[in-house]
Amino acid sequence: MYEGSITYPAPPDRLWEIVERYRVNILYTSPTAIRTLMRYGEKYPKMHDLSSLKTLGTVGEPINPAAWKWYYENIGGSRCPIIDTYWQTETGGFMISPQLGLGLVPPLKPGSATFPMPGVDPVVVDESGRELPPEQKGYIIYRRPWPGMFLTLYRDPERFKKVYFERFPGNYFCGDYCVKDKDGYYWLLGRADEVLNVSGHRLGTIEVEDALISYKEVAEAAVFGRPDPVKGEVIVAFVVIKDEFAHDRDVVQRIRKRIREDLGPIYVPEEIHVVTKLPKTRSGKIMRRVVKAVALGQLPGGDISTLEDSASVEEIKTAIEEFRRQAQSAS
């Protein structure tokens, strides 16, 4: 196991050096870590012998297709299956994942966690708990218990029942947004409380982030909804631009244009802020709630003891202040 920055000290090839030195055959990391390393291109992985790798894994958040393909091609040499594991601390184990150990690896779709593990019975439902047909977004819940299921919250059994079982009585609610495609593959779209309501349209933050990260200029992205008196919410995005495009003044305008073309006008962010880093945990996961709280002028709620670099918070504040100054000057 390795804990610590994956980009310090320079060059940003610590993971690849560890793989080569110890002949690692399974690499399990977060999509954010992959996107961070994508920013530096293929140069550094190519400097190391990664031929010992047999299996790649991801955990902690949905992996967008662009990061999946980069990971598969440049780290796994287009030969290692990517086991995208969807689960929670509360579930005690994987819930939806390619089942490598059982010899059940279906054709992989970049960005999908594929199918439920044996004994796991998920369903995608609407607000009232009715099962949705394929290709429609909704909440993922579980209809049956499973062996690794947790039994209560420490000294708070009432909260256990309220948080996980009251929203859809008789079912376990994990708090995530999802869509199941026509082939039965599950695509996780982020936390249900991060779903945006823009002019009556329910949009997953992951949908917008995936689009942003698919563009060659963007290394990382964090998206949230800002309250708006007319639209309900508007989309705000913070993006980290790859080094080679750092001085491109037209990059934000091009990003807006491509989102409009690829997803439609409703998905175009009201604000796009360029920063050099985003708040992350030490394990490399973007702390979106911190991004939102800082951008809205609120103190970050909850525990931020795992925040890796407090300078990222100050950068968000500076970006927002500059945006407001420019808006006032324009008016």
Contacts in CASP RR format, 6 or more apart in sequence:
PFRMAT RR
TARGET T0000
AUTHOR 0000-0000-0000
METHOD contacts of the structure
MODEL  1
MYEGSITYPAPPDRLWEIVERYRVNILYTSPTAIRTLMRYGEKYPKMHDL
SSLKTLGTVGEPINPAAWKWYYENIGGSRCPIIDTYWQTETGGFMISPQL
GLGLVPPLKPGSATFPMPGVDPVVVDESGRELPPEQKGYIIYRRPWPGMF
LTLYRDPERFKKVYFERFPGNYFCGDYCVKDKDGYYWLLGRADEVLNVSG
HRLGTIEVEDALISYKEVAEAAVFGRPDPVKGEVIVAFVVIKDEFAHDRD
VVQRIRKRIREDLGPIYVPEEIHVVTKLPKTRSGKIMRRVVKAVALGQLP
GGDISTLEDSASVEEIKTAIEEFRRQAQSAS
2 14 0 8 1.000
2 15 0 8 1.000
2 18 0 8 1.000
3 282 0 8 1.000
3 283 0 8 1.000
4 282 0 8 1.000
5 14 0 8 1.000
5 308 0 8 1.000
6 12 0 8 1.000
6 14 0 8 1.000
6 15 0 8 1.000
6 33 0 8 1.000
6 36 0 8 1.000
6 37 0 8 1.000
6 284 0 8 1.000
7 14 0 8 1.000
7 36 0 8 1.000
7 37 0 8 1.000
11 40 0 8 1.000
11 44 0 8 1.000
12 36 0 8 1.000
12 37 0 8 1.000
12 40 0 8 1.000
12 44 0 8 1.000
13 44 0 8 1.000
13 45 0 8 1.000
13 47 0 8 1.000
13 48 0 8 1.000
15 27 0 8 1.000
15 29 0 8 1.000
15 33 0 8 1.000
15 37 0 8 1.000
16 44 0 8 1.000
16 45 0 8 1.000
16 47 0 8 1.000
16 48 0 8 1.000
16 50 0 8 1.000
16 75 0 8 1.000
17 48 0 8 1.000
18 24 0 8 1.000
19 27 0 8 1.000
19 48 0 8 1.000
19 50 0 8 1.000
19 52 0 8 1.000
19 53 0 8 1.000
20 48 0 8 1.000
20 49 0 8 1.000
20 50 0 8 1.000
20 52 0 8 1.000
23 52 0 8 1.000
24 52 0 8 1.000
24 53 0 8 1.000
25 52 0 8 1.000
25 53 0 8 1.000
25 54 0 8 1.000
25 55 0 8 1.000
26 53 0 8 1.000
26 54 0 8 1.000
26 55 0 8 1.000
26 56 0 8 1.000
26 57 0 8 1.000
27 53 0 8 1.000
27 55 0 8 1.000
27 56 0 8 1.000
27 57 0 8 1.000
27 75 0 8 1.000
28 56 0 8 1.000
28 57 0 8 1.000
28 58 0 8 1.000
28 59 0 8 1.000
29 57 0 8 1.000
29 58 0 8 1.000
29 59 0 8 1.000
30 58 0 8 1.000
30 59 0 8 1.000
30 60 0 8 1.000
30 61 0 8 1.000
30 283 0 8 1.000
30 284 0 8 1.000
30 285 0 8 1.000
31 58 0 8 1.000
31 60 0 8 1.000
31 61 0 8 1.000
31 62 0 8 1.000
31 63 0 8 1.000
31 64 0 8 1.000
31 67 0 8 1.000
32 61 0 8 1.000
32 220 0 8 1.000
32 280 0 8 1.000
32 284 0 8 1.000
32 285 0 8 1.000
32 286 0 8 1.000
33 283 0 8 1.000
33 284 0 8 1.000
34 58 0 8 1.000
34 63 0 8 1.000
34 67 0 8 1.000
34 70 0 8 1.000
34 71 0 8 1.000
35 64 0 8 1.000
35 67 0 8 1.000
35 213 0 8 1.000
35 219 0 8 1.000
35 220 0 8 1.000
36 219 0 8 1.000
36 220 0 8 1.000
36 284 0 8 1.000
37 44 0 8 1.000
37 45 0 8 1.000
38 66 0 8 1.000
38 67 0 8 1.000
38 70 0 8 1.000
38 219 0 8 1.000
39 219 0 8 1.000
39 220 0 8 1.000
39 240 0 8 1.000
39 242 0 8 1.000
39 243 0 8 1.000
40 243 0 8 1.000
41 74 0 8 1.000
42 74 0 8 1.000
45 74 0 8 1.000
45 75 0 8 1.000
46 74 0 8 1.000
50 75 0 8 1.000
50 76 0 8 1.000
50 77 0 8 1.000
53 75 0 8 1.000
53 76 0 8 1.000
53 80 0 8 1.000
54 80 0 8 1.000
55 80 0 8 1.000
55 81 0 8 1.000
55 83 0 8 1.000
55 100 0 8 1.000
56 71 0 8 1.000
56 72 0 8 1.000
56 75 0 8 1.000
56 76 0 8 1.000
56 80 0 8 1.000
56 81 0 8 1.000
56 82 0 8 1.000
56 83 0 8 1.000
57 82 0 8 1.000
57 83 0 8 1.000
57 84 0 8 1.000
57 85 0 8 1.000
58 68 0 8 1.000
58 71 0 8 1.000
58 82 0 8 1.000
58 83 0 8 1.000
58 84 0 8 1.000
58 85 0 8 1.000
59 85 0 8 1.000
59 87 0 8 1.000
60 285 0 8 1.000
61 190 0 8 1.000
61 285 0 8 1.000
61 286 0 8 1.000
62 84 0 8 1.000
62 86 0 8 1.000
62 111 0 8 1.000
62 113 0 8 1.000
62 187 0 8 1.000
62 188 0 8 1.000
62 189 0 8 1.000
62 190 0 8 1.000
62 206 0 8 1.000
63 71 0 8 1.000
63 82 0 8 1.000
63 84 0 8 1.000
63 110 0 8 1.000
63 111 0 8 1.000
64 111 0 8 1.000
64 206 0 8 1.000
64 209 0 8 1.000
64 210 0 8 1.000
64 213 0 8 1.000
64 214 0 8 1.000
65 110 0 8 1.000
65 111 0 8 1.000
65 210 0 8 1.000
65 214 0 8 1.000
66 210 0 8 1.000
66 213 0 8 1.000
66 214 0 8 1.000
67 213 0 8 1.000
68 82 0 8 1.000
68 84 0 8 1.000
68 110 0 8 1.000
68 111 0 8 1.000
69 110 0 8 1.000
71 82 0 8 1.000
72 78 0 8 1.000
72 80 0 8 1.000
72 82 0 8 1.000
72 110 0 8 1.000
81 98 0 8 1.000
81 100 0 8 1.000
81 105 0 8 1.000
81 108 0 8 1.000
82 98 0 8 1.000
82 108 0 8 1.000
83 97 0 8 1.000
83 98 0 8 1.000
83 100 0 8 1.000
84 97 0 8 1.000
84 98 0 8 1.000
84 111 0 8 1.000
84 112 0 8 1.000
84 113 0 8 1.000
84 114 0 8 1.000
85 94 0 8 1.000
85 97 0 8 1.000
85 113 0 8 1.000
86 94 0 8 1.000
86 95 0 8 1.000
86 96 0 8 1.000
86 97 0 8 1.000
86 113 0 8 1.000
86 186 0 8 1.000
86 188 0 8 1.000
87 93 0 8 1.000
87 94 0 8 1.000
87 95 0 8 1.000
87 96 0 8 1.000
87 97 0 8 1.000
88 95 0 8 1.000
88 174 0 8 1.000
90 149 0 8 1.000
90 150 0 8 1.000
90 164 0 8 1.000
90 174 0 8 1.000
91 146 0 8 1.000
91 148 0 8 1.000
91 149 0 8 1.000
91 150 0 8 1.000
91 174 0 8 1.000
92 148 0 8 1.000
92 149 0 8 1.000
92 150 0 8 1.000
93 148 0 8 1.000
94 117 0 8 1.000
95 116 0 8 1.000
95 117 0 8 1.000
95 120 0 8 1.000
95 122 0 8 1.000
95 142 0 8 1.000
95 146 0 8 1.000
95 174 0 8 1.000
96 113 0 8 1.000
96 114 0 8 1.000
96 115 0 8 1.000
96 116 0 8 1.000
96 117 0 8 1.000
96 120 0 8 1.000
96 122 0 8 1.000
96 186 0 8 1.000
96 188 0 8 1.000
97 113 0 8 1.000
97 114 0 8 1.000
97 117 0 8 1.000
98 104 0 8 1.000
98 105 0 8 1.000
98 106 0 8 1.000
98 108 0 8 1.000
98 113 0 8 1.000
98 114 0 8 1.000
98 115 0 8 1.000
99 105 0 8 1.000
99 115 0 8 1.000
99 117 0 8 1.000
99 118 0 8 1.000
102 118 0 8 1.000
106 114 0 8 1.000
106 115 0 8 1.000
108 114 0 8 1.000
109 185 0 8 1.000
111 187 0 8 1.000
112 181 0 8 1.000
112 185 0 8 1.000
112 186 0 8 1.000
112 187 0 8 1.000
113 186 0 8 1.000
113 187 0 8 1.000
113 188 0 8 1.000
114 185 0 8 1.000
114 186 0 8 1.000
115 184 0 8 1.000
115 185 0 8 1.000
115 186 0 8 1.000
116 122 0 8 1.000
116 186 0 8 1.000
119 144 0 8 1.000
119 146 0 8 1.000
120 142 0 8 1.000
120 144 0 8 1.000
120 146 0 8 1.000
121 142 0 8 1.000
121 143 0 8 1.000
121 144 0 8 1.000
122 140 0 8 1.000
122 141 0 8 1.000
122 142 0 8 1.000
122 143 0 8 1.000
122 178 0 8 1.000
122 186 0 8 1.000
123 131 0 8 1.000
123 140 0 8 1.000
123 141 0 8 1.000
123 142 0 8 1.000
123 143 0 8 1.000
123 171 0 8 1.000
124 131 0 8 1.000
124 132 0 8 1.000
124 136 0 8 1.000
124 137 0 8 1.000
124 138 0 8 1.000
124 139 0 8 1.000
124 140 0 8 1.000
124 178 0 8 1.000
124 179 0 8 1.000
124 180 0 8 1.000
124 186 0 8 1.000
125 131 0 8 1.000
125 132 0 8 1.000
125 138 0 8 1.000
125 139 0 8 1.000
125 141 0 8 1.000
125 168 0 8 1.000
126 132 0 8 1.000
126 136 0 8 1.000
126 138 0 8 1.000
126 139 0 8 1.000
127 139 0 8 1.000
129 139 0 8 1.000
129 141 0 8 1.000
129 168 0 8 1.000
132 138 0 8 1.000
132 180 0 8 1.000
134 180 0 8 1.000
134 181 0 8 1.000
134 182 0 8 1.000
134 184 0 8 1.000
135 179 0 8 1.000
135 180 0 8 1.000
135 181 0 8 1.000
135 182 0 8 1.000
136 179 0 8 1.000
137 177 0 8 1.000
137 178 0 8 1.000
137 179 0 8 1.000
137 189 0 8 1.000
137 202 0 8 1.000
137 204 0 8 1.000
138 177 0 8 1.000
138 178 0 8 1.000
138 179 0 8 1.000
139 167 0 8 1.000
139 168 0 8 1.000
139 173 0 8 1.000
139 175 0 8 1.000
139 176 0 8 1.000
139 177 0 8 1.000
139 178 0 8 1.000
139 192 0 8 1.000
140 174 0 8 1.000
140 175 0 8 1.000
140 176 0 8 1.000
140 177 0 8 1.000
140 178 0 8 1.000
140 186 0 8 1.000
140 188 0 8 1.000
141 168 0 8 1.000
141 171 0 8 1.000
141 172 0 8 1.000
141 173 0 8 1.000
141 174 0 8 1.000
142 171 0 8 1.000
142 172 0 8 1.000
142 174 0 8 1.000
143 171 0 8 1.000
145 172 0 8 1.000
149 172 0 8 1.000
152 160 0 8 1.000
153 159 0 8 1.000
153 160 0 8 1.000
153 163 0 8 1.000
163 173 0 8 1.000
164 172 0 8 1.000
164 173 0 8 1.000
164 174 0 8 1.000
165 171 0 8 1.000
165 172 0 8 1.000
165 173 0 8 1.000
167 173 0 8 1.000
175 191 0 8 1.000
175 192 0 8 1.000
175 193 0 8 1.000
176 188 0 8 1.000
176 189 0 8 1.000
176 190 0 8 1.000
176 191 0 8 1.000
176 192 0 8 1.000
177 188 0 8 1.000
177 189 0 8 1.000
177 190 0 8 1.000
177 191 0 8 1.000
177 192 0 8 1.000
177 194 0 8 1.000
177 195 0 8 1.000
177 204 0 8 1.000
177 206 0 8 1.000
178 186 0 8 1.000
178 187 0 8 1.000
178 188 0 8 1.000
178 189 0 8 1.000
179 186 0 8 1.000
179 187 0 8 1.000
179 189 0 8 1.000
180 186 0 8 1.000
180 187 0 8 1.000
181 187 0 8 1.000
188 206 0 8 1.000
189 195 0 8 1.000
189 204 0 8 1.000
189 205 0 8 1.000
189 206 0 8 1.000
189 207 0 8 1.000
190 204 0 8 1.000
190 205 0 8 1.000
190 206 0 8 1.000
194 204 0 8 1.000
194 205 0 8 1.000
194 224 0 8 1.000
194 288 0 8 1.000
195 202 0 8 1.000
195 203 0 8 1.000
195 204 0 8 1.000
195 205 0 8 1.000
196 202 0 8 1.000
196 203 0 8 1.000
196 204 0 8 1.000
196 205 0 8 1.000
196 208 0 8 1.000
196 224 0 8 1.000
196 225 0 8 1.000
196 233 0 8 1.000
196 235 0 8 1.000
197 203 0 8 1.000
197 232 0 8 1.000
197 233 0 8 1.000
198 231 0 8 1.000
198 232 0 8 1.000
198 233 0 8 1.000
198 234 0 8 1.000
198 235 0 8 1.000
198 266 0 8 1.000
199 231 0 8 1.000
199 232 0 8 1.000
199 266 0 8 1.000
200 232 0 8 1.000
201 266 0 8 1.000
203 235 0 8 1.000
203 266 0 8 1.000
203 267 0 8 1.000
205 223 0 8 1.000
205 224 0 8 1.000
205 225 0 8 1.000
205 288 0 8 1.000
207 263 0 8 1.000
207 267 0 8 1.000
208 221 0 8 1.000
208 223 0 8 1.000
208 235 0 8 1.000
208 237 0 8 1.000
208 259 0 8 1.000
208 263 0 8 1.000
208 267 0 8 1.000
208 269 0 8 1.000
209 221 0 8 1.000
209 222 0 8 1.000
209 223 0 8 1.000
209 237 0 8 1.000
211 258 0 8 1.000
211 259 0 8 1.000
211 262 0 8 1.000
211 263 0 8 1.000
211 267 0 8 1.000
212 218 0 8 1.000
212 221 0 8 1.000
212 223 0 8 1.000
212 237 0 8 1.000
212 239 0 8 1.000
212 255 0 8 1.000
212 259 0 8 1.000
213 219 0 8 1.000
213 220 0 8 1.000
213 221 0 8 1.000
215 254 0 8 1.000
215 255 0 8 1.000
215 258 0 8 1.000
216 242 0 8 1.000
216 245 0 8 1.000
217 241 0 8 1.000
217 242 0 8 1.000
217 245 0 8 1.000
217 248 0 8 1.000
217 251 0 8 1.000
217 254 0 8 1.000
217 255 0 8 1.000
218 239 0 8 1.000
218 240 0 8 1.000
218 241 0 8 1.000
218 242 0 8 1.000
218 255 0 8 1.000
219 239 0 8 1.000
219 240 0 8 1.000
219 241 0 8 1.000
219 242 0 8 1.000
220 239 0 8 1.000
220 240 0 8 1.000
220 278 0 8 1.000
220 286 0 8 1.000
221 237 0 8 1.000
221 238 0 8 1.000
221 239 0 8 1.000
221 240 0 8 1.000
222 237 0 8 1.000
222 238 0 8 1.000
222 278 0 8 1.000
222 286 0 8 1.000
222 288 0 8 1.000
222 291 0 8 1.000
223 235 0 8 1.000
223 236 0 8 1.000
223 237 0 8 1.000
223 238 0 8 1.000
223 269 0 8 1.000
223 288 0 8 1.000
224 235 0 8 1.000
224 236 0 8 1.000
224 288 0 8 1.000
224 291 0 8 1.000
224 292 0 8 1.000
224 295 0 8 1.000
225 233 0 8 1.000
225 234 0 8 1.000
225 235 0 8 1.000
225 236 0 8 1.000
225 292 0 8 1.000
226 233 0 8 1.000
226 234 0 8 1.000
226 235 0 8 1.000
226 236 0 8 1.000
226 270 0 8 1.000
226 271 0 8 1.000
226 295 0 8 1.000
226 296 0 8 1.000
227 233 0 8 1.000
228 234 0 8 1.000
228 270 0 8 1.000
234 269 0 8 1.000
234 270 0 8 1.000
234 271 0 8 1.000
235 267 0 8 1.000
235 268 0 8 1.000
235 269 0 8 1.000
235 270 0 8 1.000
235 271 0 8 1.000
236 269 0 8 1.000
236 270 0 8 1.000
236 271 0 8 1.000
236 273 0 8 1.000
236 295 0 8 1.000
237 269 0 8 1.000
237 271 0 8 1.000
237 272 0 8 1.000
237 273 0 8 1.000
238 272 0 8 1.000
238 273 0 8 1.000
238 274 0 8 1.000
238 275 0 8 1.000
238 278 0 8 1.000
238 291 0 8 1.000
238 295 0 8 1.000
238 316 0 8 1.000
238 319 0 8 1.000
239 255 0 8 1.000
239 272 0 8 1.000
239 273 0 8 1.000
239 274 0 8 1.000
239 275 0 8 1.000
240 274 0 8 1.000
240 275 0 8 1.000
240 276 0 8 1.000
240 277 0 8 1.000
240 278 0 8 1.000
241 248 0 8 1.000
241 251 0 8 1.000
241 274 0 8 1.000
245 251 0 8 1.000
251 274 0 8 1.000
252 272 0 8 1.000
252 274 0 8 1.000
255 272 0 8 1.000
256 268 0 8 1.000
256 269 0 8 1.000
256 272 0 8 1.000
259 267 0 8 1.000
259 268 0 8 1.000
259 269 0 8 1.000
260 267 0 8 1.000
260 268 0 8 1.000
271 323 0 8 1.000
273 295 0 8 1.000
273 316 0 8 1.000
273 319 0 8 1.000
273 320 0 8 1.000
273 323 0 8 1.000
274 319 0 8 1.000
275 312 0 8 1.000
275 315 0 8 1.000
275 316 0 8 1.000
275 319 0 8 1.000
276 315 0 8 1.000
277 309 0 8 1.000
277 311 0 8 1.000
277 312 0 8 1.000
277 315 0 8 1.000
278 286 0 8 1.000
278 287 0 8 1.000
278 291 0 8 1.000
278 312 0 8 1.000
279 286 0 8 1.000
279 287 0 8 1.000
279 290 0 8 1.000
279 291 0 8 1.000
279 294 0 8 1.000
279 304 0 8 1.000
279 307 0 8 1.000
279 308 0 8 1.000
279 309 0 8 1.000
279 312 0 8 1.000
279 313 0 8 1.000
279 316 0 8 1.000
280 286 0 8 1.000
280 287 0 8 1.000
280 307 0 8 1.000
280 308 0 8 1.000
280 309 0 8 1.000
280 312 0 8 1.000
281 287 0 8 1.000
281 306 0 8 1.000
281 307 0 8 1.000
281 308 0 8 1.000
282 306 0 8 1.000
282 308 0 8 1.000
283 306 0 8 1.000
284 308 0 8 1.000
287 300 0 8 1.000
287 304 0 8 1.000
287 306 0 8 1.000
287 307 0 8 1.000
289 300 0 8 1.000
289 301 0 8 1.000
289 302 0 8 1.000
290 300 0 8 1.000
290 304 0 8 1.000
290 307 0 8 1.000
290 313 0 8 1.000
291 316 0 8 1.000
293 299 0 8 1.000
293 300 0 8 1.000
293 301 0 8 1.000
294 300 0 8 1.000
294 313 0 8 1.000
294 316 0 8 1.000
294 317 0 8 1.000
294 320 0 8 1.000
295 316 0 8 1.000
295 320 0 8 1.000
297 320 0 8 1.000
300 313 0 8 1.000
307 313 0 8 1.000
END
